[in-house]
Amino acid sequence: MNQETDFTNLAKSSGEWLRGTGPESDIVISSRIRLARNLADFPFIRRCSDEDRDSIERTVRARMEAMEDWKDIRYIDIEELSEVDRQFLVERQLISREIADADGSRAVAVDPGEQYSVMINEEDHLRIQVMQSGLDLQAAWARIDALDDKLEGSILYAFHQKYGYLTACPTNVGTGLRVSVMLHLPALVITRQIEKVFRSMQRINVTVRGLYGEGSQYSGDFYQVSNQVTLGHSEKSLLALVGDEVVPQIIQYERKARAFLIEQNQQDLHDDVSRAMGILSTAKKISSEETMHYLSKVRMGVNLGLISDVEVATINKLFIHTQPAHLQKLHGRVLGSSDRNVQRATYLQRHLTGRQGKGELN
Amino acid sequence: MKCQYCEKPATFHITELTEPSGPKIMHLCEEHARGFLQKESDSPVASVTNALAKQLQLGQSKKELAELDQKECPVCGISFFEFRNTGRLGCPYDYSFFEADLVPLLRNIHDAVEHVGKRPRRLAASADSQAEMIQLRREMEEAVELEDYERASEIRDELKRMERELSIPASDDDDASSSEGENQS
C-alpha cells in the first residue's frame, strides 16, 4: 500500500483513544504518557550533523523492525510528507507540531490501533508515546514500560547514575516522563469555576493547558493536566499524582457543576445543547472554531442524557475529523478555508443526522 | 520550584494562551499568581532560560558570568552561553561537564537533583565512555568524508565493541522506582 492510500484509509478511521470508553470517559477524553529517551552514542538533536540524524533514524528503524510483536508497525518518513499530511498526523496527535516543522531526517512509528507512536529525532532522539481512551494511566504505563524495555534491549540509552535518563532539555531529565490527561470541562467553564478549581490546587506540581483547535485558536472547554517535574519522583508516584490525586478531584468538581446546572437550569441547559446540535446538523458552512464550541456542548448533552441517539465516540471522532487536514484527506484534495467550511458542515450533517447531502465526502 | 519573581515556592504553573507568539508557561508563588490573574498583562516568559537568568543574576558577577558563558563542552562544543539562550543541551556529557552550574538549575526546576525511578537494565559504564563513543562517531563521519573507508570501518567496529563491552547491567533492583519515590510526591 503506498503512503497516499494508506493515509486516506487512516483518515476514515479513528484511533483507539477516541473510542469514548474507559473509566470516567464522560469527562476524560484520553490519557497519554510519553517518555523522552536519547541514544548514548550521539549528541542531542541540536548538535547532530545531518549524518547523525540519518544514522539515528536508520538505527532505530532497523532495531524496531526487528522487534517481535511489533510487526504491524507503520513507519512514516516525515521528511517526505506534504504539509497537509504532516498537519494530518499532528491533528491525530501522532506527531508534535515541532517534529512536523523540523528539518532533516525524522520519522514516526505507529501501530495500527494508533495507541503507540514513537517519534524519532524530535527534541530528543526518541519520544515514545502511548494513548488510551478514558482515565487509565496504569494500563497506559504498563504498555509504555514494556515497549521501553524492548527498545532498551537493542538501544543503549543515554543514562546517568545520578540524573537518570538524560534529555536535551533539563526540564525532562530523570524519568523523561510526561503524563497528560485530556479533560472535557464544559460545566466548570459555564459556571465560571474553572479558574477557582485550578487555583485551589496550589501545592501540586501540575501544569494545566487549554487545548488548541485550528491554528492557534484556543478551545475553551478542553484542558490538559500534566506533571510538571520529572526528576526526584518515581514514574509510579508521578502517575499517582496526576491519575489518583489531581484528575479525580477535577472530575468531581466537573460532576458537581454538571449536577448544579441540571438542577438549577435544566430547561436553559437543554435549550443550549439542542441549539448547538441544531446548528451542527443543519449549517451549510461552519468554521473550525464554531464546530469545536458546539461539539463541546453536544458532548456534554449526550453525557447528561439530554441528547440521545448520538454516541460519544462519534462526537470524539468529529472533533478530529472536522479539522483542516482531515477534511482535505477525506476530500482527496487541497481545500481553501471557505471550501473547508462547506465540507465541514456537510460532514457534520451526515454524521449527526445520517442524512446524505449532495457532493459530499465519503 | 521557586517563583520566577521571588524566592517563594512556585505553586501556580500557568499557561498563558493569549500571546501572539504562542503559549507561555509561568511559575508563580500564590501572591504573584494573584497579581497576574488580576492583571493579566506583561506576561513574563517562564522557561529554562529565565530560570537560568535569575539564577545567574543572583549568584555571579558579570565577570564570572562572561567566563561561564565561554565554557564549551569538549564533546559537542556547545557553549554555556548557547545553552542558556536556547534552554537545550548539546549532548549527554553536558550533564557532567556543566554539572556545577546545572545542579542549582535542576533544583530550581524539579526541587530535586537525584533520579528516583526506572533504570535501564544495561547502561554505558560511565559518562566518559558515552562521551568517547560520541567523539569516535564524529571521527568516523570525518573519515567517511575524507573517503578513508578503512579508518571509518575500524571506528565502526570499535564503536560496536564499546557498546557491547561498556554496557553494564544496572546494579539497582527493579523495585527502586516503587519504593523510594512514593513518599516524595
Interface residues (C-beta under 8 A of the other chain):
Chain A: N38 A40 D41 F42 P43 F44 R46 R47 S49 E51 D52 S55 E123 D145 D148 D149 E152 G153 L156 Y157 A158 F159 H160 K162 Y163 G164 Y165 L166 A168 C169 P170 T171 V173 G174 T175 L177 E195 R199 Q202 R203 I204 N205 V206 T207 V208 R209 G210 S216 Y218 Q228 V229 T230 L231 G232 H233 S234 E235 K236 S237 L238 A240 L241 E245
Chain B: M1 T11 F12 H13 I14 T15 L17 T18 G22 P23 I25 E30 A33 L37 V48 V75 C76 G77 I78 T86 G87 R88 L89 G90 C91 P92 Y95 S96 L102 L105 L106 I109 H110 D111 A112 V113 E114 H115 V116 G117 K118 R119 P120 R121 R122 L123 A124 A127 Q130 M133 I134 L136 R137 E141 V144 L159 M162 E163 S167 A176 S177 S178 E180 G181 E182 Q184 S185
